[in-house]
Amino acid sequence: MTVSVASQISGGPGQRVQELLSHTGDDLPILRQSCQGIIDCTEDDTSSAHDVSEVITHDQALLAKIIKLANSAIYHTNTPVTSALQAVKIIGFDVIRAMAIGAEFIELSSERGGNATLIKRVLARALVSATAAQALEEAGNFPKNPNLFTNTMLYTLGDLMLAHYHPDIYRILESAQRHEPDRVHSVETELLGQPLRSLAAKMANKWGLPSTICQLIETNPNLNTKNWDQPQNRLVGLVCSANQLGYSLLSPPTSHTQAKLEEILNRVPRALNLPLRDLKTLTINAMKKACQLSHVVDIPQDFFVPHADWDTMDSPRNIKDFIAEIWKATNKPKGVHHGTDTAQNEQRESSNTSGDSGVPTQTTFLCLQEFTLKAQLTSDPSALLQWAAEALHTGGTFGRVVLLLLTPSNGFLEPRTGYGEQVKPLLPLFRCAIKSQHTFANAYRGCQTVNIENVLEEMKAGRISSEFIQQWGEGPFLLGPVFANTKHVGLIVADKGPTQQPITQMDFANFSMVLAQVNVNLSRLSK
């Protein structure tokens, strides 16, 4: 690293950062009204679940995310969650607050042409840390801290701020943290005019985050695994241990990173009287839970795999075994992690030129936003389904969309409408019996969106006819079951059109969001 790092920042953004962030007043960046409202509500001791749900209900995109989270495997609900109030009661204030802020960072970054990949990488580490802290708390049989998830996830708020507003400065500081940790303070001062934690603490105070997280950020305590019987010591220990664990696992490994991970593996089991094998299991479960939570903020699963370079590190046996177990549990081959092509991913997402870039275009965003607003207001189920199919097509995300509905009298899924080039003449191809093993019937009976990537395999298995492939094509498509409460209604089929383009992560997310809104509102109308 050079003596002066400020010269590495083109246009002198270091000075702009200081001007933007060094004040405690209104110069600091603000959140959307709904996100700030959630923070205010969840920090107010007099607020109820109803108060928080009222705030969520006025932000349709956030509402879809929260309901989707409540219906995920994490919470094991017996019946579908269909309202914001139900979701708040199931998820709890702590997780909702943290996830709302995480989603805010990603959405703002996408809207402003920011580097969404970098934000997602930082948030992935924060999510793993937050779920690990909860798991450590449970393993120690400690009383539950109502703000532990938020405290842990936002402990690195400074990193999130810089990754969002000034990624160049973030990268320099991240490199210093990995390779020259003793120089981090001086580099921060040179680039920002003050320690990063001071700026982050001012941001946390301005947003009205819990006082505990503001204090943790500002004091920047070291890992301490002693005297965890005291509430404040325990909070510091859990937050610092979990963040050190998340950072070590998901960052490119260096000798410093390895030393931090080894410290965790040696000290935390002793502090909790926990065998190392149990810490492995705990960490694996925390990463799986983080993956489930990540669907709400559209972070791909491969962001939760230990960095590929761990495989080439000359590490002690306990670290090698620990990383190997994580790799095995995440079910990813070594070397697949996004860290091997971060620059390519970041360049692709930064371009923000089309729906295939991983970032929604403005047209798509506005179209889906309009649909969610209309869906909340309608009292007509038929109109709701028509709007959903239309929104998926006109938003520019899908080239072809077909809506199938059940005809109870004959037990068949019948195509009712279709959007896209030359779709209507092909609608009869979609008719099938719901009791058959047809690909559409199988998806109809399920409760989750299905991505059919290999249509030829479906044909070989007898689930799709050769006639369908000959006329429709063999490109991938998405299938989304439509239901009201537990009553199945129909199916929506969507693909990228005759060009047979692959389904992207953003395509899947947009499709899932629309399906969630359809099913939530159908359940509302069926009462």
N, C-alpha and C positions, 0 to 999 in steps of 0.2 A: 504494500500500500504506500502511496506517495506521501510526502510530508504534508502537502496541502491537498485535501480531497475536494475542496470547494471548486477547484478548477475543472473537476470532472463533470460538473453540472452546467449544461449549456444555458445561456441566457440568465444566469444568476438567480435561479429559483430559491436558493438558500435565503436570499434577502426577502423574497416574496413570502416564503414560509414564515419568517420572523414577523413580517408585517401582518400576515393573516392570522397567526396563531398565538402571538405573544401577549395578547390582551385578554382580559377576563370579561370584557363587555360583549357587545353585539357583533364584533368582528369575527367571532368564532362561527364556523359552519353550523347550520341548524338542520334539524330533522323534519320530515313531513309531519303534518299535524297529527295524523293517526298514530304514527310511531311515538311521537312525543306524548300524545295522550295516553298511550299504553304505559309508558314509563311513569308518568305522573300518577295514573290510577294505581298501578301495582306498588308504588312506593307510599301511597296514602293508606294509613292503617284503617281508615273508615270506609275504604272502597270495597265493594262486593264483586262477586263473579259477574253479576248483572251489569255493573258499571263498566267493567273491562270489555264484556261482550258487546256492549253498546258502541264502544269505540271501534272495535273490530268490524262490526256490521257496516260501518260507513266507509270501509276501505275494501272493495270487492276482491281485489287481488289478494290482499292479506287474509281476508275471510276464507277464500278458497284454500290457501296454504294451511291455515290453522285447522280447518275441518279435515283436510287431507292428512295432516299429522295425527289428529285424534283418531282417525280410522286406520292408522298404520299398525303394524304388528307389535310395536312397542307397548301399546296400551291394552291389547287383548280385549277389545270391546265385543260384546256378544251381539249387539245390534248396531247398524250403521249410525254414526253421529251425524246429525243433520242441521244443527244450529250452533251458533257461536257460543251460546251459553253452555250447552253440553260440552263443547270442546274445551272451554276455559276450566270447567269443573274437573275434567279428566286430566288435562295437561298441567294445570297449575300456573300461578303467576310467574314464578321464577323462570321456567323454560320459555313461556310465551314472550316475556320481556326480552330475553336474550335472542331468541329466534327472530323477533320482529326487527331488532337492530341489525342482525346479520343479514336478513333479507333486504333491509334498507341500503346497506353498503353495496350489495350486488346490483340492486335495481338502479341506484344512482350512478354507479359506475357504467352500467350498460347505456343508460340514457345519455350520459355525457361523453360517450366515446372513450371511456376509461379502460384500463386493463383488467377485464373481468377475471382472467385466469389467475393473475397475481392475488387478487382479492380472495378468490376461492381457495387458493393454496393456504393463505393465512387463516381463513375461516375454518378450513378443515382441521388445522392444528388446534385452533381454539375449541372446536366442537369435541375433538378427541379428549382434550384436557378437561373440558367441563363434564363429560360423561365419566371420565376416569375419576374425577374428584368425588362424584356421587358414589361411584363403586367403592372407593377407598373409605368413604364415610360409613357406608353400609358394612363393609368388612370389619371396621373397627367398632361396630355397634355403638356409634356415637349418636347423640340426639341430632335430628335433622335440622340443618341450617336453612331457613327459607330463602336465602339469597345465594346459596353456594354455587349454583349453576351460572348465574349472572356474574358473580364475583370471579369465577375461574375463567369463563369464556372471555370476559372483557378485561382481564388482568393485562393483556397485551393490546389494549385499546390504541396505544401509540403506534404499534405496528399497523393496525388496521387503518388508522388515519393517514399515515404516510403512504401505505400501499394504494390507498384511494386517491389522495390529493397529489402526492409527489412520489411516484414509483421509483424514479431515478435515485432519490435520496434514500428511499427504503432499501434498495439493492445495495447501496454502499454500506449502510449500517448493518445490514444482514451479513454481508461479507466480513465486516469487522467483528461481528459477534461470533462468527464461526472460526475465524482465523487469528484474530488479534483481540480477544475479549478485554484485555487490559486497556486498550485504546478506545473502547466504545464511548466512554464519557467525553473524551477530548474531541472525537469525531462529531458527536452530537452537538457539542458546544460550537464547533467551527461551522457546522452546517445550519444549525437552528438558533444559535445564540443562547441556548439554555438546554438543560437535559430534556430528552424526549418525554420522560415520565412527568415532568412539570407541565408540559403542554397537554399531555393526555389527562392529567388530573384536572386541569382547568376545563377541558372538554367534558369530562365526567360530571363535574360540578354544575356546569351550564345545563347539561341535559337532565339534571336531577336524578342521577343514578344513586343507588344506595350509598350512604356515607362510608360504609365499610370498604366498598370497592374504590372510592376516591382516596381513602387513606392508604389502601394497599398499593395503588398505582403510584402515589406520590412518595411513599417511603421506600418502595422497591426492596422489600425484605428478602433476606437470603433464606435458602432452604434450612429449616430447623425441624428435626423430628423428635425433639425433646419436649416434655411437659404438655403433651397433647390433651391432658385432662382439663386444661384451662381453655375455655371457649375461644378466646382470641388467638392463643398459640395454635390451637387446633385448626382454626380457619386459615391462618398463615401457612401452616404446614401442609394442609390439603391443597390449597391453591397453588403454592410453589411447587410441591411434589408433582401434581398433575400437569402443570404447565411445562415443567422440565421433562416429564415423560413424553408428552405430546410433541414438544419441540424436537427432542432427540430422535424419536421414531420417524418423523415425517420431514426432517431436514436432510440435506446432503451431508453425509457423515464426515467429520474431521476428527483429529485427535481430541479437540476440545469437546465436540459433541459426544464422542465415545466416553470420555471421562464423566460427563454429566449423566449419561445413561447408566454407567457402572455405579455411580454414586446412588442413584435411585434404587438399583437392584440390591445394593448392600444395605442401605439405611431404612428404606420403607418397610421391608418385611420385618425388621427388628422392631420398628416403632409400633407396628400393628400386631406383632406376634403371629406373623403370617408366613407360611412356607413359600418359597420362591415359586413353586409350581402353581400355587393359588394366585400369586401376583400375575403370572402369565395368563391364567384363565380370566382373571378380573380384567386385564388389559384387553384381551381378545373380545370379551363381551362388551366392553366400553367402546371399542372401535366399531363393532357391529351396530351398536345403538347409535353411534355418531353417523354411520352410513344411513340409517333409517331417517334420522333427523335431517340429514343433508338433502333428502329429496324435496324438502320444503323450500330450500333456497337454491335448488338445482345445481348442486355440486356433484360431479361424476364420482362414481365409486373408486376409480383408480387414484383419486387424490388421497385415499385412506390406506394406501399400501406403503410400507417402509421403502425408503429411497433405494433404487437399484444399486447404488454404489456401496451399500452395506455389504453386498456379497463379495466385494473385492477388498474389504478392510481386513487388516491383520488384527483381529479382535480376540479378547479372552474367550474361553470356551462358554462361560455363562452368557455372554452377550450374543455370541453366534447362535447358541441354542434358543435364546429368547427371540431374536429376530426371525429365526427359521420357523418357530411356532406361529408367529404373527403372519408370516408369508403364507404358511399352510392354511391358516384359518381364513385369510382373506381370499383364498382360492384364486390367486393370481400367479402366473409364472414369474420367476425372478427376471428382472430386467424390463418388466412391462410398465413400471411406474412412470407417470408423466414427467418425473424429474429428468428423464433421459432426453426429452425433447421439449423442455419448457419454453425455450426461445421460439420454437415453431408455433406452439400453442398460443403463446402470448401475442405473437405477430398476427395470427389468424383472428384472434378475438378482438384485438385492437382495431383491426380494419373496419369492423362493424358495417359491412356493405351489403350484406344479404342475409336472408333467413338461414342459410346453410352455414354461416360463420359461427353459429353457436350463440349469437346475440340477436334478440328479436328486432326486426325493423320497426320503424315508427308506425308504418301502416298496420303491421301485425298487432302491435301493442294497442293502438287505438281501437282496432276492430274487436279484439278480445275484451278490452275494457268496456266497450259499448255493450257487448253481449252480456257480461256479468251484471251490468246495471239493469238491462232489460229483464234478465232472468229473475232478478229479485222482485220485480214489480208485477210480472205477469200473473194472471190467474188462469191462463189457458195452457194446458199441457202440450197440446198439439203445436201451438205457436212456439213454445219453448224448444221443442225438438227440432222444428224447422229452423229456428234461429241458430241453434247449435251447429247444425250441418252447414248452414250458410256461412257462419262466422269462421269455421275451420277452413272453408274454401276461399272466401273473399279476403281473408286476412293474409293471403299469399303464402300460407304455410303448407297447404296441401292442394295438389293439382286436381284430385278427385275425391269426392266424399259421397257415401251412400248411407241412407238411413233405412234400417230394417225394423219392422215392428211385428210383434206376435199377433197372429190371428187365432184367438182362443178356440174358435169353432172347429178348426182343422189341425191345430197344433203345428202350424208352419210359420217360419219367419218370412215375411213378405217385404220386398223392397218397396218403399213408399215414395222416396224422392232421391234424386242424385244431382250432384253438381260437378261440373268439369267437362272437358272436351270429349264428345262422343260417349257420354256416360249413359244417357237415357235408353238408347237401343240395347244396352248390355245389362240392364237391370234384371231381366228374367234369370240371368245366371246366378243371382244371389239367393234365390228361393231355396229353402231347405227345411226339413222337419227338425223340430227342436229335440226330439228324442234320438236323432241319428248321431253318428260320430263325425259328422261334417265339421270342418274347422270352425265355421261360423257358429254352429250349434254348441260346440264345446266352449267357445268364448262366451256365448250368451248365458250359459249356465254358471260361469265363473263370476267373480266379483272384482276382477282386476283388469287393467288394460294389458293387452297381449301384443307383442311385437313379433309378427311372422316374418322372419328374416329369410328363410329358405322355403319358398313356395313349392319348389320341385320335390322337396322332401315330404311336404304335405300330400302331394299327388301320389308319390310312391307308397305312402302309408294308407292311401285310399280315402283321405279326408277332403280332397279337392279333386274335381274332375279335370281331365286333360282338356276338355272343351273350354272350361273356365280360363285355363292358362293360355290357350291358343288365342282367345278373344280379348281377354283382359290384360294378359301379360304375366311375367314371372317375377316382377319386382316386389320388394318387401312392402308390407302394409300393417297398419295398426287396427286392432279390434277393441272397441270399448263397449262393455255391457251397460245397458240402461235399465235402471230399476228404481222403484219407489218403495222405500223401506226394504222389506225382504221380497217384494213382488217383482219378478223380472218382467220387463216391458219390451225390450228390443236390443238392437245392436247398431253401433255406428262404425263404418269401415272407412279408412282414409289412407291414401298413399300420395306419393309425390307426382303422380301423373304418368302419362305414357312414356316419359323419359326414364322411368324406373330408377330414379335416384335413391340413394340410401336414406334411411330415417336417422336424423341427427338427435342428439340429446335434447336440443331445444324443441324440435318437433314433438318428441315424446312428452316433454314438460307442458307444452301448449295444449296438446291433445288431452292430457290427464287433467289439466286445469278446467277445460271446458266440460269434460265428463263429470268431474266433481261437482261443478255448478249445476249441471243437468240433474244429477241424481239427488243432490241436496234439495233442489227446488221441486222436483217431482214428489219427493217425500213430504215436503211442506204442503203441496197441493192435495195430497192424498188423505190428509188428516180430516 
